Amino acid sequence: MVRPEDIQTYIQEGLPCDHIRIDGDGHHFEAVIVSAEFAGKSRVQRQQRVYQTIKDRLDSGEIHALSFKTFTPEEWEAQRG
């Protein structure tokens, strides 16, 4: 069974992250991902970039479902208030 820590590692191996938090029950996961690499990218482009890091694991069924929110470091600081 996949753990949130596993998904965090998979994403961090393929995407430099300033902050990442993954929660889940082994089948469905939610993530918050903060990366400077998202600057200037649309929401769809950000999603595509994250999916690139876990594509093989999604295709194999190892990861069943992952929903996530993406932020640049500036957006993350602004929304945290």
N, C-alpha and C positions, 0 to 999 in steps of 0.2 A: 504494500500500500504506500502511496506517495504521501509524504509529509509536507507541510508548509515550508519547512526548512529546505527540502529538496528543490521545490520550485524556486525558492529564493536563490539558491545556488545556480540553478539552470539559467535564470534570467541574468544574474550578476556576471556569469561567465561570458555572456554575449552582449551585454549592455552596461556601460559604466553608470552606476547609480549613486546618487547622493543620499538617497533614503529609499528603503523598500520594506514593506510590511505585507505579509501574506497570512491570511486566516483561512481555515477550511477544515473539512471533516474527513478528508481522504478521498473524496469524490468530487466535491464542489469547492472551489476556492475563490476568494476575493483578495485583490491586491491593491495597494497604493504604491506607485512607482514614481520616483522623482529623479529626473536625469536632465542634465544640461543639453543632452543630445536632442531633446524634444523642442528646443527653441526654434521658432519659425516653422514648425511642422503642424499640419492640421490634425484634428482628432483621429481621422482615419489613418494618416501617415504614422502617427504615434502607435496606434493599435497594430498596424502592420509591422512596425519595428519590434514591438514586444513579441508578437507571434513568431517572428523569425527566430527568436531565441529558444522557443519551445516547440517549434513545428514538428520535429521528429517525435517528440513525446506525445503530442496531440494526435498525430497520424497513427502512432502505435496503440493508442488508447490508454497509455500510461496515465495521462492527464485527461480527465473526462470533461471538466468544465472549469474555465477560469474567467472571471469578470474582473475588470480592473479600471482604475482611474489613473491617469497620467498627469504629471505636473512638471514644469520647469522648476528649478530651485526658487526663482522669484515668485512664481505662482503659488508654490507650496508655502512660502513664508507669508504671502499676502492672505491666503485663505485660512491660515492658522491664527491670524489676527494678532 
